[in-house]
Structures are given as C-alpha cells and as structure tokens.
C-alpha cells in the first residue's frame, strides 16, 4: 500500500512541507496553519496543481509554446510583458497566491497608457488560461478580472493634414504612407509585402502569413497602389518591397520614430494606423457598405467596422448631409 503524504518539518528553514506527486509544497512555519492547509489540499486536489508550480515556471513553459506556435511579434510581446510581471511578483510566487490585487498593483506601478495596461493584463490572463487548457492548472486565479479601458487609436487625417505629413516624409516613407492610404491595409502587411504576394491587381497573403492564420488575406489594388508596388518589385524582386533610404526593410520601430519626428513638425500626432483609419472613414463617407469595407480591411466580422472605424460620428458635415438624405428619403416615400 503506497505511503500517504503527510506534513513534515524541515529544520533548516523551520518550515512545514508535504510531498505530493513528487513535488514539495510549502505549508508555512506555523504548525497549526500548516496542517490546516495540508488537509484543505487533500480535500481539494485541484489546489495541488496551483501549489506544485510557480508562475515563473509556467511563464517559461508558456513562452516556449508561444515561440513554437505563434508569430515572432506575438512571442516578443508576450515575453516583454511576462518578464515585467515576473520581475514584480517574484520567481517563487505560486498561482494559488496570486490575487487580483497583486496584478492591479503591478499595473498601477507601470508608467504606460491604459491601452498598454489592457494589453499587459491580456497577456497574463492568456498565459493562465493556456495553463488551464494544458492541465498545468485547474483554474485561473484571476479569472474574470476586468482589464483597464482600451482607448481606440481613432486618428484620421484631412486631405490638408495628409499633404503636410507627406511634405516632411522622404520618398521611401512617402511611398509606404501612400500605399497605406490607398489600400487601407495594416502597416504590418505593408512592411512584410513581397513580390511573390503580387497577383495582378491583388495582393494575396497565404493563410499562414495572414493575421490569425485563418484564411488568405486579399488586398485589392487601385491603379496608383498597383503602380507603387510594381515599381518596387522591379528593384526588390526578393524580400520586402518597402525599404528605407538605406535599402533596409522597414521595422515597426523605425516607422514610429520617423512619424514621431514628423508629428513634432506638423503639430499633430501622426501614426501609421491613421492612414488605415482615414481609408475606412472616407470609404464609409463615400457610401461603401460595411460588409464590403470589412472585406477590404481584412476583417472577418463586419461588426468590427462599426466598432473600430466609427469615425463618422466626428464628421459633422457628413452627418448633416445624411440627415438631409434621410428627410428626402422620407418625403419621397
């Protein structure tokens, strides 16, 4: 008959432990509290998993999985936030000891926007949910914790603003910005675009290279956009089409730094996603239906258009015209 686990005192540390499934679990220094915790563990075996590993160990296993199954950008983002998280809570903290208050204190102590904090918490929650899925844990100790409010990057540009931006951009950057404005594609899609993705007036990213890796991403090229990428394909038949003045493929950080400098010169914030948002807003104002726009933008769900690209609420002139159209429609009927 196998020996049943029971608490034992480790004299070196004057602390109580028990061994379950080959793992040593700390029960604390107080004998009465240690035995009480031991009996609670034995009554609820789900708690044993939370006590037999550390959040640091889970983060390392999760990052290994993430590196093998997710794109480099996703892996790097998760590694960044999990490193900050573990540095704050410590390498020995066990999942059972993690409280929402600990995570809130971690977020409050970081100098970042509420949107960035939303993303940081999302990474921690994803790791813990993954641990439950993989049966490393039986429950997520911070399940249901509310994330800080994420603010939309609802920046759009008028024609006059766009011209000011272009005046301060060198030719390689101006080409990239024009392509974003003409297609409404994601900046990442433009940065990773290669000649092999060109098919006439279409750009086609295979499913394993598209966002979400669910299905192929198709970008429709108007003549001006087609002309830009075809000329670049002649210069760069291999590798990224859009490159900086030194012939190096654009990186996210390089674009952001350039646009930050332009922002200071033009007096308003300039971001790459502003071109995508402007494309969507102009399309809606031109009467493009949300389903068609969703396909053009690469969204699987048309509701994303109304949720993310609802910038028309900030266009009084358009809304005045729509109000007049509504009255005309009613009178006509």
C-alpha positions as CSV (number, residue, x, y, z in Angstrom):
1,X,0.0,0.0,0.0
2,X,1.5,3.4,-1.0
3,X,2.5,5.7,1.8
4,X,0.1,8.5,2.3
5,X,1.5,12.1,2.2
6,X,1.7,14.0,5.5
7,X,3.3,17.2,6.7
8,X,6.9,17.2,7.8
9,X,9.1,19.9,9.4
10,X,12.3,21.0,7.6
11,X,14.6,22.0,10.4
12,X,16.9,24.0,8.2
13,X,14.2,26.5,7.5
14,X,11.9,25.7,10.4
15,X,9.0,25.4,7.9
16,X,6.4,22.7,7.2
17,X,6.2,20.9,3.9
18,X,4.4,18.0,2.3
19,X,5.3,15.9,-0.8
20,X,2.5,15.2,-3.3
21,X,3.1,13.6,-6.7
22,X,6.9,14.0,-6.3
23,X,6.6,17.8,-5.6
24,X,7.4,19.5,-2.4
25,X,4.7,22.0,-1.3
26,X,5.4,24.6,1.3
27,X,2.8,24.8,4.1
28,X,4.3,27.6,6.1
29,X,6.1,27.9,9.5
30,X,3.1,27.7,11.8
31,X,2.3,24.1,12.7
32,X,-1.4,24.5,13.1
33,X,-1.8,26.6,10.0
34,X,0.4,24.1,8.1
35,X,-1.8,21.1,9.0
36,X,-4.9,23.0,8.2
37,X,-3.6,23.9,4.8
38,X,-2.5,20.3,4.2
39,X,-5.9,18.9,5.0
40,X,-7.5,21.6,2.7
41,X,-5.2,20.5,-0.1
42,X,-6.1,16.8,0.3
43,X,-9.8,17.7,0.3
44,X,-9.4,19.8,-2.8
45,X,-7.0,18.2,-5.2
46,X,-7.5,21.0,-7.7
47,X,-5.5,23.2,-5.4
48,X,-2.5,20.9,-5.6
49,X,-1.6,21.9,-9.1
50,X,-1.7,25.6,-8.0
51,X,0.7,24.8,-5.2
52,X,3.1,22.5,-7.1
53,X,4.4,25.0,-9.6
54,X,5.4,28.7,-9.8
55,X,4.2,31.4,-12.0
56,X,7.7,31.9,-13.3
57,X,7.9,28.2,-14.3
58,X,4.5,28.5,-16.0
59,X,5.7,31.6,-17.9
60,X,8.7,29.8,-19.3
61,X,6.8,26.8,-20.5
62,X,4.1,29.1,-22.0
63,X,6.8,31.2,-23.8
64,X,8.4,28.0,-25.2
65,X,5.0,27.0,-26.6
66,X,4.3,30.6,-27.8
67,X,7.7,30.7,-29.6
68,X,6.9,27.4,-31.4
69,X,3.2,28.1,-32.3
70,X,2.9,31.9,-32.6
71,X,4.5,34.6,-34.8
72,X,7.7,36.3,-33.6
73,X,5.9,39.5,-32.9
74,X,3.4,37.8,-30.7
75,X,6.1,35.9,-28.9
76,X,8.2,39.1,-28.3
77,X,5.2,41.0,-27.0
78,X,4.2,38.2,-24.5
79,X,7.8,37.8,-23.4
80,X,8.1,41.5,-22.7
81,X,5.0,41.7,-20.5
82,X,5.6,38.4,-18.7
83,X,9.2,39.5,-17.9
84,X,7.8,42.6,-16.3
85,X,5.1,40.6,-14.5
86,X,7.5,38.1,-13.0
87,X,10.0,40.8,-12.0
88,X,7.2,42.4,-10.0
89,X,5.7,39.3,-8.3
90,X,8.9,37.3,-7.9
91,X,10.0,33.9,-9.2
92,X,8.7,31.9,-6.3
93,X,5.1,33.2,-6.3
94,X,2.7,30.3,-6.8
95,X,-0.6,30.5,-8.7
96,X,-2.6,29.9,-5.6
97,X,-1.1,33.0,-4.0
98,X,-1.8,35.3,-6.9
99,X,-4.7,37.7,-6.2
100,X,-6.3,40.4,-8.4
101,X,-4.9,43.0,-6.0
102,X,-1.3,41.9,-6.8
103,X,-2.0,42.3,-10.5
104,X,-3.7,45.6,-10.0
105,X,-0.7,46.9,-8.0
106,X,1.6,45.7,-10.8
107,X,-0.4,47.6,-13.5
108,X,-0.7,50.7,-11.3
109,X,3.1,50.8,-10.9
110,X,3.8,50.9,-14.6
111,X,4.1,54.2,-16.5
112,X,2.1,53.3,-19.5
113,X,-1.3,54.1,-21.1
114,X,-4.5,52.3,-20.1
115,X,-4.4,50.7,-23.5
116,X,-0.9,49.3,-22.9
117,X,-2.0,48.1,-19.4
118,X,-5.0,46.4,-21.1
119,X,-2.6,44.5,-23.3
120,X,-0.3,43.6,-20.5
121,X,-3.1,42.1,-18.4
122,X,-4.4,40.3,-21.5
123,X,-1.0,38.5,-21.8
124,X,-1.0,37.4,-18.2
125,X,-4.6,36.1,-18.5
126,X,-3.8,34.3,-21.7
127,X,-0.9,32.5,-20.0
128,X,-3.0,31.4,-17.1
129,X,-5.9,30.3,-19.4
130,X,-3.4,28.4,-21.5
131,X,-2.1,26.7,-18.3
132,X,-5.6,25.6,-17.6
133,X,-6.1,24.3,-21.2
134,X,-2.9,22.3,-20.9
135,X,-3.9,21.0,-17.5
136,X,-1.0,22.6,-15.7
137,X,-3.6,24.4,-13.5
138,X,-7.2,23.6,-12.7
139,X,-8.3,27.2,-12.6
140,X,-7.2,30.7,-13.5
141,X,-6.7,32.5,-10.1
142,X,-7.6,35.9,-11.7
143,X,-10.4,34.7,-13.9
144,X,-12.9,37.5,-14.5
145,X,-10.5,40.3,-13.6
146,X,-11.5,43.4,-15.5
147,X,-9.0,45.0,-17.8
148,X,-8.2,48.7,-17.9
149,X,-10.1,50.5,-20.6
150,X,-8.5,50.3,-24.0
151,X,-8.7,53.6,-25.9
152,X,-9.1,53.3,-29.7
153,X,-6.5,54.9,-31.9
154,X,-9.2,56.8,-33.7
155,X,-6.9,59.2,-35.6
156,X,-7.9,60.3,-39.0
157,X,-6.4,62.9,-41.3
158,X,-7.9,65.5,-43.6
159,X,-6.5,66.0,-47.1
160,X,-4.7,69.1,-45.9
161,X,-3.1,67.2,-43.0
162,X,-2.1,64.4,-45.2
163,X,-0.3,66.8,-47.5
164,X,1.6,68.3,-44.5
165,X,2.6,64.8,-43.5
166,X,3.9,64.0,-47.0
167,X,5.9,67.2,-47.1
168,X,8.1,66.0,-44.2
169,X,8.5,62.4,-45.4
170,X,11.3,61.3,-47.7
171,X,10.5,59.3,-50.8
172,X,10.7,55.7,-49.3
173,X,8.5,56.7,-46.3
174,X,6.1,58.7,-48.6
175,X,5.6,55.6,-50.8
176,X,4.8,53.5,-47.8
177,X,2.3,56.0,-46.4
178,X,0.7,56.4,-49.9
179,X,0.2,52.7,-50.1
180,X,-1.4,52.5,-46.7
181,X,-3.8,55.3,-47.6
182,X,-4.7,53.8,-51.0
183,X,-5.4,50.3,-49.7
184,X,-6.3,50.6,-46.0
185,X,-4.1,47.7,-45.3
186,X,-2.4,47.1,-41.9
187,X,1.1,48.6,-41.5
188,X,2.4,45.1,-40.8
189,X,1.0,43.9,-44.1
190,X,2.8,46.7,-46.0
191,X,6.1,46.0,-44.2
192,X,6.0,42.3,-45.0
193,X,4.8,42.6,-48.5
194,X,7.0,40.9,-51.1
195,X,6.9,40.5,-54.9
196,X,5.7,36.9,-54.5
197,X,2.5,38.2,-53.0
198,X,1.6,40.2,-56.1
199,X,-1.0,38.8,-58.4
200,X,-2.1,41.4,-60.9
201,X,-4.2,43.9,-59.1
202,X,-4.3,41.8,-56.0
203,X,-2.0,41.2,-53.1
204,X,-2.5,37.8,-51.6
205,X,-1.0,36.6,-48.3
206,X,-1.5,32.9,-47.8
207,X,-3.3,31.8,-44.6
208,X,-0.2,31.0,-42.7
209,X,1.1,34.6,-43.3
210,X,-2.1,36.4,-42.6
211,X,-3.4,37.8,-39.3
212,X,-4.9,35.0,-37.3
213,X,-3.7,32.4,-39.8
214,X,-7.3,31.6,-40.6
215,X,-7.6,32.3,-44.3
216,X,-5.8,34.1,-47.1
217,X,-5.7,37.9,-46.9
218,X,-6.5,39.7,-50.1
219,X,-5.7,43.3,-50.7
220,X,-7.3,45.0,-53.7
221,X,-5.0,47.4,-55.6
222,X,-6.3,50.6,-57.2
223,X,-4.1,51.7,-60.1
224,X,-2.0,54.1,-58.1
225,X,-1.3,51.4,-55.4
226,X,-0.5,48.8,-58.1
227,X,1.9,51.2,-59.8
228,X,3.8,51.7,-56.5
229,X,4.3,48.0,-55.7
230,X,5.1,47.0,-59.3
231,X,7.9,49.6,-59.5
232,X,9.3,48.5,-56.1
233,X,9.1,44.8,-57.3
234,X,11.5,45.6,-60.1
235,X,14.0,47.0,-57.6
236,X,13.4,44.4,-54.9
237,X,12.4,41.1,-56.5
238,X,13.2,39.3,-53.3
239,X,12.4,40.2,-49.8
240,X,10.4,43.2,-48.5
241,X,9.2,45.7,-51.2
242,X,9.1,48.7,-48.9
243,X,12.5,49.7,-47.7
244,X,14.1,52.8,-46.1
245,X,16.6,55.1,-47.7
246,X,19.4,52.7,-46.7
247,X,17.8,49.8,-48.5
248,X,16.8,48.0,-45.3
249,X,13.2,46.7,-44.8
250,X,11.1,49.0,-42.6
251,X,10.6,47.9,-39.0
252,X,7.8,49.0,-36.8
253,X,10.1,50.9,-34.5
254,X,11.8,52.7,-37.4
255,X,8.4,53.9,-38.8
256,X,7.3,55.0,-35.4
257,X,10.4,57.1,-34.9
258,X,10.1,58.8,-38.2
259,X,6.4,59.6,-37.6
260,X,7.2,60.9,-34.1
261,X,9.6,63.4,-35.7
262,X,7.0,64.4,-38.3
263,X,4.4,64.8,-35.6
264,X,6.6,67.5,-33.9
265,X,6.9,69.3,-37.2
266,X,3.3,69.3,-38.3
267,X,1.8,69.9,-34.8
268,X,-0.5,66.9,-34.6
269,X,0.0,63.2,-33.8
270,X,1.0,61.0,-36.8
271,X,0.7,57.2,-36.7
272,X,0.8,54.6,-39.4
273,X,-2.6,53.3,-38.4
274,X,-4.0,56.8,-39.1
275,X,-3.8,56.0,-42.8
276,X,-5.9,52.9,-42.4
277,X,-8.4,54.7,-40.2
278,X,-8.7,57.5,-42.7
279,X,-9.2,55.0,-45.6
280,X,-12.1,53.4,-43.6
281,X,-13.7,56.7,-42.7
282,X,-13.5,58.0,-46.3
283,X,-15.0,54.7,-47.6
284,X,-18.0,54.9,-45.3
285,X,-18.5,58.6,-46.1
286,X,-18.5,57.6,-49.8
287,X,-21.3,55.1,-49.2
288,X,-19.3,51.9,-49.1
289,X,-21.4,49.3,-47.2
290,X,-19.9,47.9,-44.0
291,X,-19.7,44.3,-45.4
292,X,-17.7,45.3,-48.4
293,X,-15.5,47.5,-46.3
294,X,-14.9,44.7,-43.9
295,X,-13.5,42.6,-46.7
296,X,-11.3,45.4,-48.0
297,X,-9.9,45.9,-44.5
298,X,-9.3,42.2,-43.9
299,X,-11.9,41.9,-41.1
300,X,-13.7,38.6,-40.7
301,X,-16.6,40.2,-38.9
302,X,-18.4,43.3,-40.5
303,X,-19.3,44.5,-37.0
304,X,-15.7,45.4,-36.5
305,X,-16.2,48.2,-39.0
306,X,-18.9,49.9,-36.8
307,X,-16.9,49.2,-33.6
308,X,-13.5,50.3,-34.7
309,X,-14.0,52.6,-37.6
310,X,-16.9,54.7,-36.4
311,X,-15.1,57.9,-37.1
312,X,-18.0,59.4,-39.0
313,X,-19.5,60.4,-35.6
314,X,-16.7,63.0,-35.7
315,X,-17.6,64.3,-39.1
316,X,-20.4,66.8,-38.7
317,X,-20.5,67.8,-42.3
318,X,-21.2,64.2,-43.4
319,X,-23.8,63.7,-40.7
320,X,-25.6,66.9,-41.7
321,X,-25.8,65.5,-45.3
322,X,-27.0,62.2,-44.1
323,X,-29.7,63.9,-42.1
324,X,-30.9,65.7,-45.2
325,X,-30.8,62.5,-47.2
326,X,-33.0,60.8,-44.5
327,X,-35.6,63.6,-44.8
328,X,-35.5,63.4,-48.6
329,X,-36.0,59.7,-48.4
330,X,-39.0,60.0,-46.1
331,X,-40.6,62.7,-48.2
332,X,-40.0,60.7,-51.4
333,X,-41.9,57.8,-49.9
